[in-house]
Amino acid sequence: MRDRLVALGMRRPTRIKSEDCDVPMLTLDDFSIDTGPDCDEDSMFWSYGERQRKEVESRRQRELAILCIQKAKLCMVISRVLSAQYSVLNTNQGSLAADGSTKTTMMLLPKKLNLGCCQVEKCDEELARWVQGLPEEAIYRPVGANAPVDEALTLHRNLLHMCY
């Protein structure tokens, strides 16, 4: 995720190529989510307040995991957008710097796409499918005046939609 987001923000090529990876997409099973009050023997001795805190924390962990999964999925789409719309430009390839080292500057340049190219349209459709398929926990919601706010969840939900 970091590789894709840095590449997007810095107009640099990705370092990790998608074709070099065979890691499956994240699922909720990949996260250590505390399942709440029924998860251990000591839970029968918890106070009502402690039980409620554990349930809230369990829901919070699950929502953060869902947001992380959706961000990973978005980064896969971003990778395809970058490859469809940009090409890599190497400048100063092998030139000598003042300190005697060689330097190469790489940056992304927009591709000259012909009008018949449907790669960009496919990317648009993929982004639309991603946003339409978001689970309830990941859907952007403006903060209401009367609604209780979990600042961490709001931050991560907003960051996800800013990347989109």
PyRosetta script that sets phi, psi and omega in degrees:
from pyrosetta import init, pose_from_sequence

init()
pose = pose_from_sequence("MRDRLVALGMRRPTRIKSEDCDVPMLTLDDFSIDTGPDCDEDSMFWSYGERQRKEVESRRQRELAILCIQKAKLCMVISRVLSAQYSVLNTNQGSLAADGSTKTTMMLLPKKLNLGCCQVEKCDEELARWVQGLPEEAIYRPVGANAPVDEALTLHRNLLHMCY")
pose.set_psi(1, -43.8)
pose.set_omega(1, -178.7)
pose.set_phi(2, -62.3)
pose.set_psi(2, -42.6)
pose.set_omega(2, -180.0)
pose.set_phi(3, -57.5)
pose.set_psi(3, -45.4)
pose.set_omega(3, -178.9)
pose.set_phi(4, -68.2)
pose.set_psi(4, -42.9)
pose.set_omega(4, -176.6)
pose.set_phi(5, -71.2)
pose.set_psi(5, -37.1)
pose.set_omega(5, 176.2)
pose.set_phi(6, -66.5)
pose.set_psi(6, -43.0)
pose.set_omega(6, 178.8)
pose.set_phi(7, -59.4)
pose.set_psi(7, -43.4)
pose.set_omega(7, 180.0)
pose.set_phi(8, -64.2)
pose.set_psi(8, -46.9)
pose.set_omega(8, -175.8)
pose.set_phi(9, -73.1)
pose.set_psi(9, -29.3)
pose.set_omega(9, -175.5)
pose.set_phi(10, -102.8)
pose.set_psi(10, 0.0)
pose.set_omega(10, -176.6)
pose.set_phi(11, 55.7)
pose.set_psi(11, 45.3)
pose.set_omega(11, 178.7)
pose.set_phi(12, -120.7)
pose.set_psi(12, 156.8)
pose.set_omega(12, 177.3)
pose.set_phi(13, -71.1)
pose.set_psi(13, 155.7)
pose.set_omega(13, 176.1)
pose.set_phi(14, -69.9)
pose.set_psi(14, 150.0)
pose.set_omega(14, 177.9)
pose.set_phi(15, -89.9)
pose.set_psi(15, -33.4)
pose.set_omega(15, -177.9)
pose.set_phi(16, -99.5)
pose.set_psi(16, 119.9)
pose.set_omega(16, -180.0)
pose.set_phi(17, -85.3)
pose.set_psi(17, 135.0)
pose.set_omega(17, -179.0)
pose.set_phi(18, -57.5)
pose.set_psi(18, -38.2)
pose.set_omega(18, -177.5)
pose.set_phi(19, -69.6)
pose.set_psi(19, -14.3)
pose.set_omega(19, 178.4)
pose.set_phi(20, -89.5)
pose.set_psi(20, -2.3)
pose.set_omega(20, -175.4)
pose.set_phi(21, -115.0)
pose.set_psi(21, 141.7)
pose.set_omega(21, 175.9)
pose.set_phi(22, -131.5)
pose.set_psi(22, 28.4)
pose.set_omega(22, 179.7)
pose.set_phi(23, -80.0)
pose.set_psi(23, 130.7)
pose.set_omega(23, 179.1)
pose.set_phi(24, -69.9)
pose.set_psi(24, 158.8)
pose.set_omega(24, 179.0)
pose.set_phi(25, -62.0)
pose.set_psi(25, 146.9)
pose.set_omega(25, 177.7)
pose.set_phi(26, -59.4)
pose.set_psi(26, 147.7)
pose.set_omega(26, 171.3)
pose.set_phi(27, -132.9)
pose.set_psi(27, 169.8)
pose.set_omega(27, 178.5)
pose.set_phi(28, -60.6)
pose.set_psi(28, -27.1)
pose.set_omega(28, 178.9)
pose.set_phi(29, -66.6)
pose.set_psi(29, -17.4)
pose.set_omega(29, 179.4)
pose.set_phi(30, -78.8)
pose.set_psi(30, -7.7)
pose.set_omega(30, -177.2)
pose.set_phi(31, -109.5)
pose.set_psi(31, 146.1)
pose.set_omega(31, 176.1)
pose.set_phi(32, -90.6)
pose.set_psi(32, 87.4)
pose.set_omega(32, -178.0)
pose.set_phi(33, -100.0)
pose.set_psi(33, 123.5)
pose.set_omega(33, 175.9)
pose.set_phi(34, -66.1)
pose.set_psi(34, 122.2)
pose.set_omega(34, -173.7)
pose.set_phi(35, -82.0)
pose.set_psi(35, 6.2)
pose.set_omega(35, 174.0)
pose.set_phi(36, 104.9)
pose.set_psi(36, -161.7)
pose.set_omega(36, -171.4)
pose.set_phi(37, -62.2)
pose.set_psi(37, -24.4)
pose.set_omega(37, -175.8)
pose.set_phi(38, -89.0)
pose.set_psi(38, 11.6)
pose.set_omega(38, -171.5)
pose.set_phi(39, -85.3)
pose.set_psi(39, -16.5)
pose.set_omega(39, 177.3)
pose.set_phi(40, -146.6)
pose.set_psi(40, 171.4)
pose.set_omega(40, -175.3)
pose.set_phi(41, -68.0)
pose.set_psi(41, -31.7)
pose.set_omega(41, -177.4)
pose.set_phi(42, -70.6)
pose.set_psi(42, -14.5)
pose.set_omega(42, -174.5)
pose.set_phi(43, -64.2)
pose.set_psi(43, -22.0)
pose.set_omega(43, 179.9)
pose.set_phi(44, -70.2)
pose.set_psi(44, -16.0)
pose.set_omega(44, -179.5)
pose.set_phi(45, -99.8)
pose.set_psi(45, 4.9)
pose.set_omega(45, -178.5)
pose.set_phi(46, -75.6)
pose.set_psi(46, 147.8)
pose.set_omega(46, 174.3)
pose.set_phi(47, -74.8)
pose.set_psi(47, 166.5)
pose.set_omega(47, 178.6)
pose.set_phi(48, -59.0)
pose.set_psi(48, -43.5)
pose.set_omega(48, -179.6)
pose.set_phi(49, -63.6)
pose.set_psi(49, -41.5)
pose.set_omega(49, 179.6)
pose.set_phi(50, -66.7)
pose.set_psi(50, -39.5)
pose.set_omega(50, 178.0)
pose.set_phi(51, -62.4)
pose.set_psi(51, -42.2)
pose.set_omega(51, 178.8)
pose.set_phi(52, -64.7)
pose.set_psi(52, -42.9)
pose.set_omega(52, 178.4)
pose.set_phi(53, -60.3)
pose.set_psi(53, -41.4)
pose.set_omega(53, 179.7)
pose.set_phi(54, -65.6)
pose.set_psi(54, -39.7)
pose.set_omega(54, 178.6)
pose.set_phi(55, -65.5)
pose.set_psi(55, -42.3)
pose.set_omega(55, 178.5)
pose.set_phi(56, -63.7)
pose.set_psi(56, -43.9)
pose.set_omega(56, -179.8)
pose.set_phi(57, -65.2)
pose.set_psi(57, -37.0)
pose.set_omega(57, 177.7)
pose.set_phi(58, -64.1)
pose.set_psi(58, -45.1)
pose.set_omega(58, 177.2)
pose.set_phi(59, -62.6)
pose.set_psi(59, -40.1)
pose.set_omega(59, -179.5)
pose.set_phi(60, -64.0)
pose.set_psi(60, -45.3)
pose.set_omega(60, 178.2)
pose.set_phi(61, -60.6)
pose.set_psi(61, -41.4)
pose.set_omega(61, -180.0)
pose.set_phi(62, -64.8)
pose.set_psi(62, -43.7)
pose.set_omega(62, 179.6)
pose.set_phi(63, -64.9)
pose.set_psi(63, -40.2)
pose.set_omega(63, 177.6)
pose.set_phi(64, -64.0)
pose.set_psi(64, -38.0)
pose.set_omega(64, 177.6)
pose.set_phi(65, -65.0)
pose.set_psi(65, -42.2)
pose.set_omega(65, 178.0)
pose.set_phi(66, -62.0)
pose.set_psi(66, -42.4)
pose.set_omega(66, 178.2)
pose.set_phi(67, -63.3)
pose.set_psi(67, -38.9)
pose.set_omega(67, 178.0)
pose.set_phi(68, -64.9)
pose.set_psi(68, -43.5)
pose.set_omega(68, 178.3)
pose.set_phi(69, -60.8)
pose.set_psi(69, -44.3)
pose.set_omega(69, -179.5)
pose.set_phi(70, -66.7)
pose.set_psi(70, -34.4)
pose.set_omega(70, 177.0)
pose.set_phi(71, -67.0)
pose.set_psi(71, -39.5)
pose.set_omega(71, 177.3)
pose.set_phi(72, -63.2)
pose.set_psi(72, -41.6)
pose.set_omega(72, 177.6)
pose.set_phi(73, -64.3)
pose.set_psi(73, -41.7)
pose.set_omega(73, 177.9)
pose.set_phi(74, -62.6)
pose.set_psi(74, -39.2)
pose.set_omega(74, 179.5)
pose.set_phi(75, -64.4)
pose.set_psi(75, -32.3)
pose.set_omega(75, 175.2)
pose.set_phi(76, -66.0)
pose.set_psi(76, -40.5)
pose.set_omega(76, 177.3)
pose.set_phi(77, -66.4)
pose.set_psi(77, -42.7)
pose.set_omega(77, 178.5)
pose.set_phi(78, -57.9)
pose.set_psi(78, -39.7)
pose.set_omega(78, 178.5)
pose.set_phi(79, -59.1)
pose.set_psi(79, -43.5)
pose.set_omega(79, 179.2)
pose.set_phi(80, -70.1)
pose.set_psi(80, -34.5)
pose.set_omega(80, 176.8)
pose.set_phi(81, -64.2)
pose.set_psi(81, -46.2)
pose.set_omega(81, -179.5)
pose.set_phi(82, -60.9)
pose.set_psi(82, -42.9)
pose.set_omega(82, -178.4)
pose.set_phi(83, -72.5)
pose.set_psi(83, -28.5)
pose.set_omega(83, -179.9)
pose.set_phi(84, -76.2)
pose.set_psi(84, -34.4)
pose.set_omega(84, -171.5)
pose.set_phi(85, -106.5)
pose.set_psi(85, -12.7)
pose.set_omega(85, -174.7)
pose.set_phi(86, -131.2)
pose.set_psi(86, 150.8)
pose.set_omega(86, 172.4)
pose.set_phi(87, -120.6)
pose.set_psi(87, 159.8)
pose.set_omega(87, -176.5)
pose.set_phi(88, -90.9)
pose.set_psi(88, 132.7)
pose.set_omega(88, 175.8)
pose.set_phi(89, -112.0)
pose.set_psi(89, 122.8)
pose.set_omega(89, 174.6)
pose.set_phi(90, -96.9)
pose.set_psi(90, 124.6)
pose.set_omega(90, 174.8)
pose.set_phi(91, -122.6)
pose.set_psi(91, 156.2)
pose.set_omega(91, -179.4)
pose.set_phi(92, 56.8)
pose.set_psi(92, 28.8)
pose.set_omega(92, -174.0)
pose.set_phi(93, -61.7)
pose.set_psi(93, 114.5)
pose.set_omega(93, 177.2)
pose.set_phi(94, 75.1)
pose.set_psi(94, 8.0)
pose.set_omega(94, -179.1)
pose.set_phi(95, -74.0)
pose.set_psi(95, 152.4)
pose.set_omega(95, -176.9)
pose.set_phi(96, -85.7)
pose.set_psi(96, 129.3)
pose.set_omega(96, 176.5)
pose.set_phi(97, -86.3)
pose.set_psi(97, 172.5)
pose.set_omega(97, -178.4)
pose.set_phi(98, -61.3)
pose.set_psi(98, -31.5)
pose.set_omega(98, -178.8)
pose.set_phi(99, -85.7)
pose.set_psi(99, 4.5)
pose.set_omega(99, 177.8)
pose.set_phi(100, 92.2)
pose.set_psi(100, -5.9)
pose.set_omega(100, 178.7)
pose.set_phi(101, -85.5)
pose.set_psi(101, 160.1)
pose.set_omega(101, 175.4)
pose.set_phi(102, -92.5)
pose.set_psi(102, 149.2)
pose.set_omega(102, 179.4)
pose.set_phi(103, -135.6)
pose.set_psi(103, 145.5)
pose.set_omega(103, 174.6)
pose.set_phi(104, -132.7)
pose.set_psi(104, 128.7)
pose.set_omega(104, 176.8)
pose.set_phi(105, -105.0)
pose.set_psi(105, 128.0)
pose.set_omega(105, 178.4)
pose.set_phi(106, -118.5)
pose.set_psi(106, 137.6)
pose.set_omega(106, 175.2)
pose.set_phi(107, -147.6)
pose.set_psi(107, 162.8)
pose.set_omega(107, 179.6)
pose.set_phi(108, -92.8)
pose.set_psi(108, 136.1)
pose.set_omega(108, 174.8)
pose.set_phi(109, -122.5)
pose.set_psi(109, 141.4)
pose.set_omega(109, 178.0)
pose.set_phi(110, -59.3)
pose.set_psi(110, 137.5)
pose.set_omega(110, 175.7)
pose.set_phi(111, -76.1)
pose.set_psi(111, 149.9)
pose.set_omega(111, 172.6)
pose.set_phi(112, -86.5)
pose.set_psi(112, 101.9)
pose.set_omega(112, -176.2)
pose.set_phi(113, -94.4)
pose.set_psi(113, 136.4)
pose.set_omega(113, 175.6)
pose.set_phi(114, -80.0)
pose.set_psi(114, 160.6)
pose.set_omega(114, -174.9)
pose.set_phi(115, -63.7)
pose.set_psi(115, -27.1)
pose.set_omega(115, -179.2)
pose.set_phi(116, -81.4)
pose.set_psi(116, 0.4)
pose.set_omega(116, -176.5)
pose.set_phi(117, -74.9)
pose.set_psi(117, 126.3)
pose.set_omega(117, -178.2)
pose.set_phi(118, -107.0)
pose.set_psi(118, 4.9)
pose.set_omega(118, -179.9)
pose.set_phi(119, -62.3)
pose.set_psi(119, -41.3)
pose.set_omega(119, 179.8)
pose.set_phi(120, -67.5)
pose.set_psi(120, -39.9)
pose.set_omega(120, 177.4)
pose.set_phi(121, -62.2)
pose.set_psi(121, -39.4)
pose.set_omega(121, 177.7)
pose.set_phi(122, -62.9)
pose.set_psi(122, -38.8)
pose.set_omega(122, 177.0)
pose.set_phi(123, -64.4)
pose.set_psi(123, -43.5)
pose.set_omega(123, 177.2)
pose.set_phi(124, -59.4)
pose.set_psi(124, -43.8)
pose.set_omega(124, 179.2)
pose.set_phi(125, -64.6)
pose.set_psi(125, -39.6)
pose.set_omega(125, 179.5)
pose.set_phi(126, -65.7)
pose.set_psi(126, -41.2)
pose.set_omega(126, 175.8)
pose.set_phi(127, -62.8)
pose.set_psi(127, -41.1)
pose.set_omega(127, 178.6)
pose.set_phi(128, -63.9)
pose.set_psi(128, -41.9)
pose.set_omega(128, 177.6)
pose.set_phi(129, -63.3)
pose.set_psi(129, -39.2)
pose.set_omega(129, 179.7)
pose.set_phi(130, -61.6)
pose.set_psi(130, -50.5)
pose.set_omega(130, -176.2)
pose.set_phi(131, -68.7)
pose.set_psi(131, -34.2)
pose.set_omega(131, 178.8)
pose.set_phi(132, -73.0)
pose.set_psi(132, -26.5)
pose.set_omega(132, -178.3)
pose.set_phi(133, -91.4)
pose.set_psi(133, 7.5)
pose.set_omega(133, -178.7)
pose.set_phi(134, -64.3)
pose.set_psi(134, 137.5)
pose.set_omega(134, 172.9)
pose.set_phi(135, -69.7)
pose.set_psi(135, 160.8)
pose.set_omega(135, -176.7)
pose.set_phi(136, -51.4)
pose.set_psi(136, -39.1)
pose.set_omega(136, -176.6)
pose.set_phi(137, -65.6)
pose.set_psi(137, -22.4)
pose.set_omega(137, -175.1)
pose.set_phi(138, -103.7)
pose.set_psi(138, -1.5)
pose.set_omega(138, -178.6)
pose.set_phi(139, -75.7)
pose.set_psi(139, 134.2)
pose.set_omega(139, 179.3)
pose.set_phi(140, -64.3)
pose.set_psi(140, 132.7)
pose.set_omega(140, 175.8)
pose.set_phi(141, -134.8)
pose.set_psi(141, 124.4)
pose.set_omega(141, 175.3)
pose.set_phi(142, -62.2)
pose.set_psi(142, 147.1)
pose.set_omega(142, -178.8)
pose.set_phi(143, -73.9)
pose.set_psi(143, 124.6)
pose.set_omega(143, 179.4)
pose.set_phi(144, -88.4)
pose.set_psi(144, 158.2)
pose.set_omega(144, -178.1)
pose.set_phi(145, -69.1)
pose.set_psi(145, -35.4)
pose.set_omega(145, -174.6)
pose.set_phi(146, -100.7)
pose.set_psi(146, -12.9)
pose.set_omega(146, -176.4)
pose.set_phi(147, -80.4)
pose.set_psi(147, 140.7)
pose.set_omega(147, 175.0)
pose.set_phi(148, -67.5)
pose.set_psi(148, 144.2)
pose.set_omega(148, -173.8)
pose.set_phi(149, -122.1)
pose.set_psi(149, 128.9)
pose.set_omega(149, 169.3)
pose.set_phi(150, -96.2)
pose.set_psi(150, 107.9)
pose.set_omega(150, -171.9)
pose.set_phi(151, -61.0)
pose.set_psi(151, -38.3)
pose.set_omega(151, -179.5)
pose.set_phi(152, -65.9)
pose.set_psi(152, -44.7)
pose.set_omega(152, 179.1)
pose.set_phi(153, -65.6)
pose.set_psi(153, -41.5)
pose.set_omega(153, 179.0)
pose.set_phi(154, -61.9)
pose.set_psi(154, -43.7)
pose.set_omega(154, 179.2)
pose.set_phi(155, -59.7)
pose.set_psi(155, -50.5)
pose.set_omega(155, -176.9)
pose.set_phi(156, -68.3)
pose.set_psi(156, -35.8)
pose.set_omega(156, 176.7)
pose.set_phi(157, -65.0)
pose.set_psi(157, -43.2)
pose.set_omega(157, 179.6)
pose.set_phi(158, -66.7)
pose.set_psi(158, -40.8)
pose.set_omega(158, 177.6)
pose.set_phi(159, -62.5)
pose.set_psi(159, -39.4)
pose.set_omega(159, 177.9)
pose.set_phi(160, -59.7)
pose.set_psi(160, -45.4)
pose.set_omega(160, -178.0)
pose.set_phi(161, -75.5)
pose.set_psi(161, -24.4)
pose.set_omega(161, 173.7)
pose.set_phi(162, -68.7)
pose.set_psi(162, -39.0)
pose.set_omega(162, 176.7)
pose.set_phi(163, -64.7)
pose.set_psi(163, -38.4)
pose.set_omega(163, 178.8)
pose.set_phi(164, -62.4)
pose.dump_pdb("model.pdb")
